[in-house]
Amino acid sequence: MFTLILRRPRPLSGALGLLSARSARSYRGSAPELPAARVRGTFLDFFRKEHGHLLVPSSPVRPRGDPSLLFVNAGMNQFKPILLGTADPRSEMASYRRVTNSQKCVRAGGKHNDLEDVGRDLTHHTFFEMLGNWSFGDYFKEEACRMAWSLLTEHYGIPADRLYVSYFAGDAASGLPADEETRQIWLDIGVPPRRLLPFGLKENFWEMGDSGPCGPCTEIHYDHIGGRDAATLVNTDSPDVVEIWNLVFMQYNREVDQSLLLLPQFSVDTGMGLERLVNILQGKRSNYDTDLFTPLLHAIHQISRVRPYSGRTGAADVGKVDMAYRVVADHIRTLSVCIADGIHPGMSGAELVLRRILRRAVRFCVEVLQTPQGALASLVPTVSHILGDVYPELHREADRVTDIINENEAHFLSSLQQGSRLILRTLNSVDYKHGVFPASVAWSLHRDLGFPLDLVDLMLEERGVQVDRQELDRLITESHKVASEVRSDVRAPVMLDVLSLAELQRLGVPHTDDGLKYQYRLEQGRYVFPACHATVLALYDGQTLVSEVSGGQCCGVILDQTCFYSEQGGQSHDQGYFTRDGLQDVVYSVEEVVLAGGYVIHQVTAADSLKTGDQVQLHLDQVHRLSCMVKHTATHILNFALRKVLGSSVQQRGSHVAADRLRFDFSVKGSLSVSQLQQVERCVNDIISANQIVHSQVLPLQRARSIRGLRTVDEVYPDPVRLVSVGVPVSELLDNQTDTQTSVELCCGTHLLQTGAIEDLVIVSERQQVKGISRIIAVTGQEATRAREVGQVLLQEVDSLSVRLSDSAPSSLDSAQRLAKEIGVLSDAVDNTPIPQWQRRELQGRLKALQRTSNTGVRKLEAREEEGSNGRLPTFILHGTDLFLLTAAQTCGTDGNLQATSSLH
């Protein structure tokens, strides 16, 4: 494996090392010696050391609680709760004022989709790093512009005469004036008027989405050529004049009705692609010629059977060899980062996009670069070497990333073979209409086997055949429509916008006191939940705060206190209702409970009028809450048991706690064996039987993180934070500096006080969602008992079938076919009925063996009947001049003479 060796950089002058005049002059000649790692470090140190910014680590590329995104695609994604006003006021994030970071980003699906462009040119990528600095209610336009200009021209040494600046020209239709303030700031900095260019909404007005925070932006562009006036090339997609830094000034909020209102707090959000900046600072015209990619291109050449990379594009790139180099180099970075962050190739959402990326890379490896199987995964260590120092998870997860890529590559190559056979079989079938390939078959290949549609086209083109394109387009459109309808059926909860949340704070509305959700107790074996009487402090009608709502109106209700649990931490929200004082017979059913910016919002459809100041009595659905408590504590114990049985490499990848069952996703190489499933269940039920005490305590976040063996997930935790421990008091965990063999997690959920109330746990499903990620579904209590009972009934039925088959084989074809049908029906029941998963696996194995035995018996009886039937048909043989009727008892002798006792002439 190729190892990159970097020469030790010479020390630079100044606090951060200002590039010398020699470095600036190098833009007219050779490039300065500035490795990518040092470019990144200079940026972060500039804002951290010289301008007091907090360095915040990159978030994983899987978005945190943001279903609108497949991947993190910009530096601001992890800060959206601040911009939207929904950040937990107890979290560190809520205190951010000035921050900087280098964020891992993926643009390969949804609105920002660069996938098909990657490899065709020298700049597009699916994975890239976004350098950024942010101000949340601190500095604004002037300081942001001055810092950006100082960093580029003084610290990086980019000649000012290579830079052009665009600003927002205004938009009369939207009632937006030109951003003259920003223009004047740039003039004061020293940017010549001819290099200061106005542009409209498309280029210089940034919006988060259809609604939400937005504002004008100013962009800094770089001219690769220099020594000329390139103003006319700005924002024309010229490869010679490129945007390098975008500074967004968020000062408006786009309302649902598309109107714009000023935000109560202005923010700055800037972003600069590292790859493009390194390209400039290393004097290159292609990102792939920088030290972020050259080690990968060299490593690819070592494992390929083609010429070295030469940087060609278009028609000059004969055989698309250079395109293949770029595709593979880009895609292996994306695969490594995504898999290390817990996104694995799969069948939907981000996982499906990643599967397409992997398969695209494999095709270019095999078809163009002529690499052996496994070559793609062999590049993972090179990616870790280039990026692992700043993103250490790439070192930590390298082996798992390699395994997952290899497994998926092998599966894809197998699918290609299977798909090729299906195409040939279809072309040779009697139903095939010459020249037109059935769209249904092409779509099935793509949907079920992941067979790329363009590969189907290529294979058919070689045989002079085309897919029925009109029908294929219809199938694709229909599939997208169904997926869209499924998404639209999900009703979004009423969520306050940033202006309404800011208005609550301006009015002095206190954050909701939801401490009562934890204040339950055990009395004589029964859980007693506290009563809750509250005052309506605010009402939200879906667009703005109102003082009153009428009957039948859907609204969000904010109270001074609540005993309801809001959906978070993977646990479903509480159910129940409240009644209004003086109107006890009218029930306001609580449909959703969500938390935003410290306010608990109860979504109700008002059964009668409701106004601020009303007094209400909250009625918690105690059965539902207790069921959620049971499942949540069981989830913690299951997490502990999995790590105990499978090892510490097991990592939680997601969970959901509902009243009827629990779901737990975790990293593991393959499905669990029968023995492992039994061990996990046994471990969980031992803890349940011991009726261990469940301890909880609120601690400072830093102190809680000091506990050995603590389980955490990728979430923004409040500070202080709630810690939940099973069987061992929190105080003992704090004193003990060795790993304690118990479940201990940071968790905001509601839990049992003792484990015995779980009664029993049964894993009713365990399967790999994608390679390397398994999902467990488990039930507890009576549902678990019922699953065990049903499992025993099915076991007895399988035993009975086994006895019937072993005692005497069916004597007739009808009885054999009936028995085969019985086995099929029983197999369906075993596959689809909630029973212990370990037992399901055992019964499935036995039923498959019975099915094979039964099928063999059916085939023998069919052959016997066919033979008997053939024997009864008359067979005539011409012997000399005589015609003989041959019966079943008659044969021809070895000399060819007919041996018969009778004949017909």
Secondary structure by P-SEA (a helix, b strand, c coil): cbbbbbcccccccccccccccccccccccccccccaaaaaaaaaaaaacccbbbbbcccccccccccccccccccccccccccccccccccccccccbbbbbbbbbccccccccccccccccccccbbbbbbcccccccccaaaaaaaaaaaccccccccccbbbbccccccccccccaaaaaaaaaaaccccccbbbbcccccccccccccccbbbbbbbbbcccccccccccccccccccccbbbbbcccccccccbbbbbcbbbbbbbbbaaaaaaaaacccccccccccaaaaaaaaaaccccccccccccccccaaaaaaaaaaaaaaaaaaaaaacccccccaaaaaaaaaaaaaaaaacccccccccccccaaaaaaaaccccccccccaaaaaaaaaaaaaaaaaaaaaaaaaaaaaaaaccccccccccaaaaaaaaacccccaaaaaaaaaaaccccaaaaaaaaaaaaaaaaaaaaaaccccccccaaaaaaaaaaccccccccccccccccccbbbbbbbbbbbccccccccccccccccbbbbbbccccccccccccbbbbbbcccccccccccccccbbbbcccbbbbbbcccccccccbbbbbbcaaaaaaaaaaaaaaaaaaaaaaaaacccccccccccccccbbbbbbbccccccaaaaaaaaaaaaaaaaabbbbbbbbccaaaaaaccccccccccccccbbbbbccccaaaaaaccccccbbbbbccbbbbccccccccccccbbbbccccbbbbbbbcaaaaaaaaaaaaaaaaaaaaaaaaaaacccccaaaaaaaaaaaaaaaaaaacccccaaaaaaaaaaaaaaaaaaaaaaaaaaaaaaaaaaaacbbbbbcccbbbbbccccccccccccccccccc
